[in-house]
Amino acid sequence: MSYFTQSEHPDTPRGWRSPAVLLMVMAGAMQLSFAAWWNLMNNFAVQELAFTGKEIGLQQSIREIPGFLSFAAIFFLLVMREQTLAYVSLAFLGLGVAATGYFPTAMGFYITTFIMSVGFHYYETMNQSLSLQWLPKATAAASMGRIISVGAFAQLIAYGLIFIGWKTFDLSFTTVFAVAGGLTMVVLAFVIAAFPSFREGVPQHKKLILRRRYWLYYALTFMGGARRQIFTVFAGFLMVERFGYDVHEVAGLFLLNGAFNMVLAPKIGQAIVRFGERKALMVEYVGLIGVFVSYAYVTNPHVAAGLYVVDHAFFAIAIAMKTYFQKIADPADIAPTAGVAFTINHIAAVGIPVTFGLLWLISPAAVFLAGAAMAGVSLILASLIPAHPVPGNEVAFWGRKPLGQAAE
């Protein structure tokens, strides 16, 4: 009954061996290693390698190169299925994280970061594609919320073990990286043995696709990638460099993030189903403007920690971008567009860390004020999403009557 011995249509009832459960378990496997890597990354860079904003910016730009190249996933799909590529990607992620501590030099960190990132970004590309194909449109946002919740639970496990064990057992970076990467490989072996091979619902185009009618989704994706870098690179670096957070303190902060995500993500998914993508995304971007402006001027480490938790909580609302695309897309476009979207998401991501890393040396506040401006642009774009997006009704300009809907 394993991946190698049985093939099933995703709609076939199989109890716990369903596509939705598989997506949840893979989300957990990914977070076991990635969450640990993310927890340790800034402290490893500062304490072991003496990185400054310049080096951390370069390292983060290297991390985003595989994301920029995510469009190449469509070429891998010429020789393997999406589920297979997801499994291979998890293997690369686990291997890259496990090897990180064994190469404690700047060049070693750059190389292991790249390997880990190849796995992470190609897994995320396949995860998005498979989620949009396997999950019903009417309930996809709620299901994605539950998937995020499972990933958050795995984060809690990773952060909790680091929080408790770092000081108690005097753990080393090498040990934690190796155990975290190894756990991902163990869970990967389990899913290969326990779950069948699920066929895609609709045969996917095996070529790159850019459609004019998807332009708003592309623009939102681009701006989302730019804003994400402000959080992932510089908000975490702020906690370590300015406020001196140690490994176990960063783990405690991430524990709060994971707990909030585990509780809130399913509720956010249900809210998106109820209120729609436009309202959800507009709430996110208004909140982010306030968070980024506050980052720029914060001087209290506890206030900064609160901002970090609030900032992270907004990430679950990004489900709305995925379900917006699911509602307007040709089903056969989902896999190739997932790769293209990840590339678009990482156009800014490749350049922002290294350029803003140099800006950081001059004015950290300017980095976060730029993030607030990005959130403002995203707010304007989100206001163009129709109340009821469908193919042919992808954009509702202000004052224009949406196709088939009463003007709002």
Protein Blocks (a to p, Z undefined) as FASTA:
>chain_A
ZZkloccdfklcghjmpfklmmmmmmmmmmmmmmmmmmmmmmmmmmmnopafklmmmmmm
mmmmmmmmmmmmmmmmmmbcfklmmmmmmmmmmmmmmmmmmmccfklmmmmmmmmmmmmm
mmmmmmmmmmmmmpcfklmmmmmmmmmmmmmmmmmmmmmmmmmmmmmnopafklmmmmmm
mmmmmmmmmmmmmpccdddfbacdfbdcddfklmmmmmmmmmmmmmmmmmmmmmmmmmmm
mnopafklmmmmmmmmmmmmmmmmmmmmmmmmmnojklmmmmmmmmmmmmmmmmmmgcbf
klmmmmmmmmmmmmmmmmmmmmmmmmmpcfklmmmmmmmmmmmmmmmmmmmmmmmmmmmm
mommlmmmmmmmmmmmmmmmmmmpcfbdcehiabccehiacehiacZZ
